[in-house]
């Protein structure tokens, strides 16, 4: 997890580019707590992993957060910085207690509020639909972005898509379907469109790759 609170209630967000020395100094002065369960968390500052908070004690909250991969944490951190760089009001790991959901990022744009999920692993269809419906009922527009590593190209214009990956389909205002994906290692969006299934798992498709710094939020919410 990339956000925590101090014992005075101040929020610490590691979505920003903190220097290690500054975080070491902060860690020597403060204790940190999970904003959801209230349990104490540790600020991890290793050289091999992204800086993050980790729960000390057991429990469902810890199990949820500790399942996050480095790629997931880095991906949502980059997407958060991308939004903030466009001066878009965004919050990393905001927990909505009313619906008991914690999207990776919430942001506001053109009078609408969005819940962005960067998904690096497969979850059940029922969980995906439940979370999506919760966002819709609360007034969020859900945007699910698939990890680009989950896309398996068989040939240049042929892709293997699972039932789960088809859940990521979005529609443009002109009625065209596309699947948004992102690769934190290459720092680029991967958009799959012109999708024409010819078997249960395989489809003809068109792929485009866009460096994140050359994209703006409208390229994703309304391409």
N, C-alpha and C positions, 0 to 999 in steps of 0.2 A: 504494500500500500504506500501511497505517496503523500498522504495527508494525515495530520495528527493535530492534537490540541495540547497546549501546555496546561499546567495546573491552574493558571489564571484565566483559561478559556481562549487564549490567543491561538489562532489557526496557523499552522506551519504547512506550507505547500512546497513539495520538492519538484513540482513541475517547472519551477524556475531554476536557472543555472547558478546554484550556490557553489562557492568555492569550498573545498574540503576543509581548509583551515577555519573558515567561518562556521561551518557546521560542527567541527570539533569543539570550538569555543562555546557554541550554543549548547551542545550536549553536556559540557561540563557544568553548565549553570541551570539547566532545565530538566524536568521530567516530562514525558510525553504520554498521551492517552488516546485510545481509539475513540473517535467521535461517535461511533455507533454503540459499542458495548460498554465503553467507559473503562475498560481494562488498560493497564499500563502497557506501553509498547516501547521497543528499543529502536534507536536510530542506528541503522547499519551503514557503515562508511567504508566497506571493503574496496580494494582496488580492482577486483575481478567482476563485481556486480554493480548495477546502478544503485545509487544511494536510495534507501527506502526504510520504511518503518516495519517492524515485525512484532507480532504478539508474543508475550512471554508465556501466558497460561493457555490451557487448552480451551475447547469450546467451539461452537459452530462458527462464530465470527472469525476466529483464528483460522479454522479450516478453509473458510471461504477465501480469505486474503492470501494465505500461504500457498494456494494453488496457482497463484499468478506466476507466469513465466517472465524471464527478463525481457523477452521480445514484447510481451503484452505491456509491461510497465513502460518500456522505452517507446513503444508505439503510441500509447495514449499521452505520454509526456510530449512527444513531438507534435501530435495533433492539437494538444492544448496550447502549446507555444505558437503554433500556426494560427490559431484563432485569436489569441491575445495580440499577436503581431499585426492583425488586421483591425485592432481596437474593438473587437467584438466581446461584449461581456460574457465571460465564461467561468465556470467553476469546475475544478477537477474533483472527482469522487464525491459529489454532493449526495448526501443520504436523505431521501424524501421519506420521512417517517410515516406519512399518511398512507403511502402505498408500499412502504417497506422495500423500496428499491434504491439501488445506488448505481446509476449509470456512470460510465467512465467520465463523461463530461456533460454538463448541461450548458447551453448558451442561448442567448437571445439575438434574433436577427430579423429586421423588418417587421417588428411587432409580433413575432412568433417565438415560441420557446421550443427548443430541441433537446432531445436526449440522445446523445451519441454513444454507441457501444462499439468498441473495437474488439472483435471476437477472434481469438487465436486458437480456440479449441471447440470441439463439437459438444453441444448440449442437446438435450432432448427437444423434439419438436414442440411438445406440450409446454416445456419451460420457456422456450423462445416465444411462443404465442401468448402465454400468460404474461410475460414481462412486457411484450409489445402492447397488449390490451391494457395493462396497468398504466403505461405511459399515455396512451390515447385517452383513457378515462380521466387522467389528471390534466389533460390539455397539452401534453408534450407531443411534438412530432418526432417519432423515433427514427433514428438513422443508424442502421447496422452496417458497419464496415468490416469486411472479412479480411483476415490476414492473407496477404498475397501468397504466402508460403502454402496456403491450403488449396490454391488453384493448380491443377495438374493438366498441363498442356500435352496432348499426345502428338500433335503436329502443329504447324503454324496457325492453322485456322480451325483446329479441332480441340475441344476441351472436354474433360470428364467432370461432370457436375453431379453431386449427390443430392438427394432430397433435401438435406439440411442446407446446402449451399443455395438451392433455389429459393429458400425462405428470404434470402438477402435481396431478391429482385426489387427494384424500385422503378417507378414510372415517371417519365418526364411529362411536362404539361402538354406535349404533343402526342402523348400516348405510347412512347417508345420505352422498352424495358432495358434495364442495365443492372449490373452488379458492381458496386464499388468495393475495391480492395486497397490495402495499403501495405507497403514494405518499409519498416523502420531502418533496416540495414542499408537500403538504397535511397531511403528518404524520397519515395515516389509513390504516387497513386497509380493504381492499376484498374482501369475501367474495362469491363467486359460488356459488349453490347452486340446487337444484331444476332441474338441467340436463337438458333433454330435446332431444336432437338431432333435427332434422327434415330435414337434408340433410348432405352431406359436411362442410360448413364452418359451417353455421348451427345455432343451438340456441335454444330458449326457455330463459330463465334468470331467476333472482331475484337482485338485487344489494342488498347492504347496505354502508353505509360507517360506520366507527367510528373516532373520534379515538384515536390511540395511547394517550394518557394515561387514557382510560376503559376500556382493555382490559387484562386480565391474561394471563399466559402460558397459563392453562387455556382461554381463549377461542380460542386458536390450536391448541394440541396436542390439546384435547378439547372442541370447541365443542358 
